[in-house]
């Protein structure tokens, strides 16, 4: 028995190693290897037919129920993959023959070739596919009213699976597989001893079922063809071309610009962010200008300054920033509150909306509450600075999804409170 399982295990491991080499090579040569889903679950049910070995006088129906198969498949590329499957077969007598009942369970490791993609089915249909599969495994035969104990065997399996795509997540399948068993001691009816040759039993399985595709991409590897590769490449080129546009004319392409709406003429760093050395939310050049102009008493200067400050405030250039998950403003950004307070004091007829934001880390409901608390915290500072609460309205706008949420620096920009004066 130990020799039998050792031989089968060696065959499985050898096949797995060969399949791994093939799949690795194909993966290196496949464009957009990560642009498709790779995992799937296969569930099938149908009929079986043992062609040999059977004891004289015992026979199953031509289409004998019941056969079931459950498999998990991983595609290294649109053309090659591996699957591990578990099968169950029940054999029993046909009408007017001697009664018997046996059960066969098996597990197989198989290589998979996507013939539909290899033969470019996508040139004439996007809904029909064909898979070829084959490999080795181990089996166990047991009998209800025949031999005692279990009969352990090795087997080889080969088959074809037709596919009809129902959606990007599900495909209808029909499979026909043949199995050859080695070192079989008992016939499939369980009543007589099998031949003593290396290869004894042969069965056919026919089944229908469903394949469920797992993953976040639009398509599974089963349905990715050459046209998809070219489309993906074209989309990449388009994304690069779009990313090289400099929308705010600051000399930094949008692809690398963390502040794609910086004000024209203001100095920026290599990431497109306005130079703000004191971290108060106002570009240094504008701050220098306002320090010179703000508060002068001539009517002309006051009018120009108030108009400029209002444009800056409503344009989102005057902000108060926060650390991650904090409702306490960063001290260095409180100068943004000072700009608002000065403006409201010089314009007593004006009111202001105080608007809070959060980054995308965490749940949307939590971030909505966090943005509201940030706005409330800034409102308290403005009130304590001498502005009547009736002139202030607080809004929590939740998550700001305008930046790359995977960038720590970009998330810092949107953890803020901004203002709208009216």
KATAMO-V181800 format. One record per pair of residues at least 4 apart in sequence whose C-alpha atoms are under 7 Angstrom apart, sorted by the first residue. I is the first residue (numbers start at 0). J is the second residue. Records with the same first field share a line. If there is no record, write none. Layout:
# KATAMO-V181800
I=J  J
This chain:
# KATAMO-V181800
0=4
1=5
2=6
3=7
4=8
5=9
6=10
7=11  136  137  153
8=12
9=13
10=14
11=15  108  135  136
12=16
13=17
14=18
15=19
16=20
17=21
18=22  110
19=23
20=24
21=25
22=26  75  79  80
23=27
24=28
25=29  76
26=32  75  76
29=76
30=228
31=228
32=76
34=216
35=216  217  218  219  220
36=213  214  215  216  218  219  220
37=73  74  75  219  220
38=72  73  74  212  213
39=71  72  73  210  211  212  213
40=70  71  72  210  211  212
41=69  70  71  209  210  211
42=68  69  70  208  209  210
43=67  68  69  206  207  208  209
44=66  67  68  206  207  208
45=64  65  66  67  205  206  207
46=62  63  64  65  66  204  205  206
47=62  63  64  65  66  202  203  204  205
48=61  62  63  202  203  204
49=201  202  203
50=201  202
51=200  201
52=186  187  193  199  200
53=57  186  187  188
54=186  188  190  191
56=96  97
57=92  96  97  188
58=92  93  96
59=63  90  91  92  93
60=92  93
64=89
65=88  89
66=87  88  89
67=86  87  88
68=84  85  86  87
69=84  85  86
70=82  83  84  85
71=82  83  84
72=81  82  83
73=80  81  82
74=79  80  81  220
75=79  80
76=80  220
77=113  116  220  221  223
78=112  113  116  117
79=111  112  113
80=110  111  112
81=109  110  111
82=108  109  110
83=107  108  109
84=106  107  108
85=105  106  107
86=104  105  106
87=103  104  105
88=102  103  104
89=101  102  103
90=100  101  102
91=99  100  101
92=96  97  98  99
99=144  188
100=142  143  144  188
101=141  142  143  187  188  189
102=140  141  142
103=138  139  140  141
104=138  139  140
105=137  138  139
106=136  137  138
107=134  135  136  137
108=134  135  136
109=132  133  134  135
110=132  133  134
111=130  131  132  133
112=130  131  132
113=117  129  130  131  221
114=118  129  130  131
115=119  120  128  129  130
116=120  224
120=124
121=125  224
126=163  164
127=162  163  164
128=161  162  163
129=160  161  162
130=159  160  161
131=158  159  160
132=157  158  159
133=156  157  158
134=155  156  157
135=154  155  156
136=153  154  155
137=152  153  154
138=151  152  153  154
139=149  150  151  152
140=149  150  151
141=148  149  150
142=146  189
145=189  190
146=189  190
150=184  185
152=180  181  182  183
153=180  181  182
154=178  179  180  181
155=178  179  180
156=176  177  178  179
157=176  177  178
158=175  176  177
159=174  175  176
160=172  173  174  175
161=172  173  174
162=170  171  172  173
163=170  171  172
164=169  170  171
165=169  170  171
166=170
167=217  218
168=211  212
169=209  210  211  212
170=209  210  211
171=208  209  210
172=207  208  209  210
173=206  207  208
174=205  206  207
175=204  205  206
176=203  204  205
177=202  203  204
178=201  202  203
179=198  200  201  202
180=198  199  200  201
181=197  198  199
182=197  198  199
183=193  199  200
184=192  193
185=189  191  192  193
186=190  191  192  193
193=199
194=199
212=219
218=222  223
219=223
223=227
224=228
225=229
226=230
227=231
228=232
229=233
230=234
231=235
232=236
233=237
234=238
235=239
236=240
237=241
238=242
239=243
242=252  253  254
243=252  253  254
244=252  253
245=250  251  252  253
246=253  259
247=259  260  261  263
248=263
249=263  267  271
251=255  256  269  270  271
252=256
253=259
255=270
256=270  271
257=270  271  272  409
258=271  272
259=271
261=272  273
265=273  284
266=273  274
267=271  272  273  274
268=272  273  274
273=282
274=282  283
275=280  281  282  283
276=283
277=331
278=331  332
279=331  332  333  334  335
280=316  317  318  319  332  335
281=285  286  316  317
282=286
283=287
284=288
285=289
286=290
287=291
288=292
289=293
292=304
293=304
294=301
295=300  301
296=301
297=301
298=302
299=303
300=304
301=305
302=306
303=307
304=308
305=309
306=310
307=311
308=312
309=313  420
310=314
311=315  316  317
312=316  317  418  419
313=418  419  420
315=417
317=335  417
318=335  415  416  417
319=328  332  333  335  336  415  416  417
320=328  329  332  414  415  416
321=325  326  327  328  329  414  415
322=329
326=372  373  376
329=333
333=337
334=338
335=339
336=340  381
337=341
338=342
339=343
340=344  381
341=345
342=346
343=347  349
349=420  421
350=390  391  420  421
351=390  391  392  418  419  420  421
352=391  392  393  418  419  420
353=374  378  392  393  394  416  417  418  419
354=374  393  394  395  396  416  417  418
355=370  371  373  374  394  395  396  415  416  417
356=370  395  396  397  398  399  413  414  415  416
357=366  369  370  397  398  399  413  414  415
358=398  399  410  413  414
359=398  399  400  404
361=365  366
362=366
363=367  398
364=368
365=369
366=370  397  398
367=371  395  396  397  398
368=372
369=373
370=374  395  396  397
371=375  394  395
372=376
373=377  416
374=378  393  394  395  416
375=379  393
376=380
377=381
378=382
379=383
380=384
381=385  386
382=386  387  388
399=413
402=409  410
403=409
404=410
406=410
407=411
408=412
410=414
